[in-house]
């Protein structure tokens, strides 16, 4: 009987899902690889608004997440980065539209004047879902994802963004969905064919800030991790 119980316990343990790592904490391996946290899990320390050193009142740190609760402008990292790899988890409510922008310049009137956007969207009901280049994971208005790799609304997605020079990669839930060099003639032509042709500073800065977009609806973020990469 004891052998049978032990066998049953082992079988249940093998069937159980693996324990999830603690949120908003770096593992020893991540620390050794140069990763650092952009969100401490409980405050908005290290974040600001585009035009103010203080975060907008519509952004809250609650329950281990950064949550957009009301309109107050984009949330912007206090620090700027050159080449980097960013890992971030996000989830949206029904019809939500948001984004992650990078290499933005604080001297512009809007974050998207200078910084490319990794689109976040409810792909089923979001109002911006009709253009493939506006779906979740897209390099907004420039490169569409090949497929919809999002998880259902209200559940977490994992995004990875890699920027070296102006070679940009977007990953969504383990799938590479964008891979383009915006500094090449082909990349500049794609910018010229997009809405961003109106802003000559778009995708030109060697360093810039990360921004979480305040667009509409509720969006939540956690496990925001970044490591700077050596220049090529």
C-alpha positions as CSV (number, residue, x, y, z in Angstrom):
1,X,0.0,0.0,0.0
2,X,2.8,2.4,0.9
3,X,4.5,1.7,-2.5
4,X,1.2,2.4,-4.3
5,X,0.7,5.7,-2.5
6,X,4.2,6.7,-3.3
7,X,3.7,5.9,-7.0
8,X,0.4,7.9,-7.0
9,X,2.1,10.9,-5.4
10,X,4.9,10.8,-8.0
11,X,2.5,10.6,-10.8
12,X,0.5,13.6,-9.5
13,X,3.7,15.5,-9.1
14,X,4.7,14.8,-12.7
15,X,1.3,15.9,-14.0
16,X,1.2,19.1,-12.0
17,X,2.3,22.3,-13.7
18,X,5.7,23.6,-13.0
19,X,5.9,26.2,-10.2
20,X,5.9,29.7,-11.6
21,X,8.9,31.9,-10.8
22,X,8.2,34.8,-8.5
23,X,7.1,37.9,-10.3
24,X,9.2,41.0,-10.6
25,X,12.3,39.3,-9.3
26,X,15.4,38.4,-11.2
27,X,16.8,34.9,-11.0
28,X,20.6,34.6,-10.2
29,X,21.1,33.6,-13.9
30,X,19.3,36.7,-15.1
31,X,21.4,39.0,-12.8
32,X,24.6,37.3,-14.0
33,X,23.5,37.9,-17.6
34,X,23.1,41.6,-17.0
35,X,19.3,41.9,-16.7
36,X,17.8,44.5,-14.4
37,X,14.2,45.3,-13.4
38,X,12.4,48.3,-14.7
39,X,9.5,47.7,-12.3
40,X,10.1,46.8,-8.6
41,X,6.6,45.2,-8.2
42,X,5.2,47.8,-5.9
43,X,6.0,51.4,-6.9
44,X,6.4,53.5,-10.0
45,X,10.0,54.3,-9.1
46,X,12.1,54.8,-12.3
47,X,9.1,56.0,-14.3
48,X,7.9,59.4,-15.3
49,X,5.7,61.2,-17.9
50,X,6.9,62.5,-21.2
51,X,6.9,66.1,-20.1
52,X,7.1,65.7,-16.3
53,X,9.4,63.8,-13.9
54,X,6.3,62.4,-12.2
55,X,4.1,59.6,-13.6
56,X,0.6,60.4,-14.7
57,X,-2.1,59.9,-12.1
58,X,-3.8,57.3,-14.3
59,X,-0.9,54.8,-13.9
60,X,-0.9,52.7,-10.7
61,X,1.3,50.1,-9.2
62,X,-1.0,47.5,-7.7
63,X,-1.0,43.7,-7.0
64,X,2.4,43.3,-8.5
65,X,1.5,45.1,-11.8
66,X,1.7,48.4,-13.5
67,X,-1.9,49.2,-14.5
68,X,-3.3,51.9,-16.8
69,X,-6.6,52.9,-15.0
70,X,-7.3,56.4,-16.6
71,X,-6.1,58.8,-19.2
72,X,-3.0,60.7,-18.1
73,X,-0.4,60.3,-20.9
74,X,2.2,57.7,-21.6
75,X,4.4,56.2,-18.8
76,X,8.1,56.7,-19.7
77,X,11.2,55.2,-18.2
78,X,13.4,57.6,-16.4
79,X,16.5,56.0,-17.9
80,X,17.4,55.9,-21.6
81,X,19.0,53.0,-23.4
82,X,21.0,52.3,-26.6
83,X,21.1,48.7,-27.8
84,X,19.0,46.5,-25.6
85,X,16.8,43.5,-25.0
86,X,13.5,44.0,-23.3
87,X,11.3,41.3,-21.8
88,X,7.8,42.3,-20.5
89,X,4.5,40.6,-19.8
90,X,1.2,42.3,-20.5
91,X,-2.5,41.6,-20.7
92,X,-5.3,43.7,-22.0
93,X,-9.0,44.1,-21.2
94,X,-11.7,43.8,-23.9
95,X,-11.2,46.4,-26.7
96,X,-8.0,47.8,-25.2
97,X,-5.4,49.4,-27.5
98,X,-1.9,50.2,-26.1
99,X,1.7,49.8,-27.0
100,X,5.4,49.6,-26.0
101,X,7.5,52.3,-27.6
102,X,11.3,52.5,-27.5
103,X,14.2,54.9,-28.2
104,X,11.8,57.8,-27.6
105,X,13.1,61.4,-27.2
106,X,11.8,63.5,-24.3
107,X,12.1,66.6,-26.4
108,X,9.2,65.6,-28.7
109,X,5.5,66.4,-28.2
110,X,4.5,62.8,-28.5
111,X,6.3,59.5,-27.8
112,X,5.4,58.1,-31.2
113,X,7.1,61.1,-33.0
114,X,10.4,59.5,-32.3
115,X,9.9,56.0,-31.0
116,X,8.7,52.9,-32.9
117,X,5.8,51.0,-31.3
118,X,5.3,47.4,-30.5
119,X,1.5,47.3,-30.7
120,X,-0.7,45.8,-27.9
121,X,-4.3,45.1,-28.8
122,X,-7.3,43.0,-28.2
123,X,-7.1,41.5,-31.7
124,X,-10.7,40.3,-31.6
125,X,-12.6,43.5,-30.6
126,X,-10.1,46.3,-30.6
127,X,-11.1,49.2,-32.8
128,X,-7.7,49.2,-34.6
129,X,-7.8,45.5,-35.6
130,X,-8.7,46.0,-39.3
131,X,-5.2,46.8,-40.6
132,X,-2.8,43.9,-40.2
133,X,0.0,46.3,-39.4
134,X,-2.0,47.4,-36.4
135,X,-2.4,44.0,-34.8
136,X,-0.7,42.9,-31.5
137,X,3.0,42.6,-31.9
138,X,3.2,44.6,-35.1
139,X,5.8,47.3,-35.6
140,X,3.0,49.7,-35.7
141,X,1.9,50.8,-39.2
142,X,5.1,49.4,-40.7
143,X,5.4,45.6,-40.3
144,X,2.5,43.2,-39.6
145,X,2.9,40.0,-37.6
146,X,2.5,36.8,-39.8
147,X,-0.1,35.3,-37.5
148,X,-2.1,36.1,-34.4
149,X,0.0,34.6,-31.5
150,X,-1.8,36.4,-28.7
151,X,-3.3,34.7,-25.7
152,X,-7.0,35.3,-24.9
153,X,-7.9,38.7,-23.5
154,X,-7.4,38.9,-19.8
155,X,-4.5,36.5,-19.8
156,X,-0.8,37.2,-19.9
157,X,1.4,37.5,-23.0
158,X,5.2,37.6,-23.1
159,X,6.9,40.2,-25.3
160,X,10.5,40.4,-26.2
161,X,12.0,43.3,-28.1
162,X,15.6,43.4,-29.3
163,X,17.2,46.5,-30.8
164,X,20.7,46.7,-32.2
165,X,21.4,49.9,-34.1
166,X,18.1,50.1,-35.9
167,X,17.8,46.4,-36.4
168,X,14.6,45.6,-34.6
169,X,13.1,42.2,-33.6
170,X,9.7,41.7,-32.1
171,X,8.8,38.4,-30.4
172,X,5.4,37.4,-29.0
173,X,4.9,34.3,-26.8
174,X,8.1,32.7,-28.1
175,X,7.5,33.5,-31.8
176,X,9.6,36.0,-33.8
177,X,7.1,38.2,-35.7
178,X,9.1,41.2,-36.8
179,X,12.7,41.3,-38.0
180,X,13.7,44.5,-39.9
181,X,16.5,47.0,-40.0
182,X,14.9,50.5,-40.1
183,X,18.3,52.1,-40.9
184,X,18.5,50.4,-44.3
185,X,17.1,51.8,-47.6
186,X,14.4,49.2,-47.4
187,X,13.5,50.2,-43.8
188,X,13.5,53.9,-44.6
189,X,11.2,53.3,-47.5
190,X,8.8,51.4,-45.3
191,X,8.8,54.4,-42.9
192,X,8.2,56.7,-45.8
193,X,5.1,54.7,-46.7
194,X,3.7,54.9,-43.2
195,X,2.1,57.6,-41.0
196,X,5.5,58.2,-39.5
197,X,6.8,60.0,-42.6
198,X,5.4,63.1,-41.0
199,X,8.1,63.1,-38.3
200,X,11.6,63.1,-39.6
201,X,13.1,62.2,-36.1
202,X,11.2,58.9,-36.1
203,X,13.6,56.0,-35.5
204,X,16.7,58.2,-35.7
205,X,18.0,58.3,-32.1
206,X,20.8,56.1,-30.9
207,X,19.5,56.2,-27.4
208,X,16.1,56.7,-25.9
209,X,13.5,55.9,-23.3
210,X,10.9,53.1,-23.1
211,X,7.3,54.1,-23.0
212,X,4.1,52.3,-22.0
213,X,1.3,53.8,-24.1
214,X,-1.8,55.4,-22.7
215,X,-4.3,54.9,-25.5
216,X,-7.6,53.4,-24.3
217,X,-8.9,50.6,-22.1
218,X,-7.1,48.9,-19.3
219,X,-3.7,47.3,-19.8
220,X,-1.4,45.7,-17.2
221,X,2.3,45.0,-17.2
222,X,4.6,42.9,-15.0
223,X,8.1,41.3,-15.1
224,X,9.6,44.2,-17.0
225,X,13.2,43.2,-17.5
226,X,15.9,44.9,-19.7
227,X,19.5,44.3,-20.4
228,X,21.7,46.6,-22.4
229,X,23.6,45.0,-25.3
230,X,27.1,45.9,-26.4
231,X,27.3,48.0,-29.5
232,X,28.1,46.1,-32.7
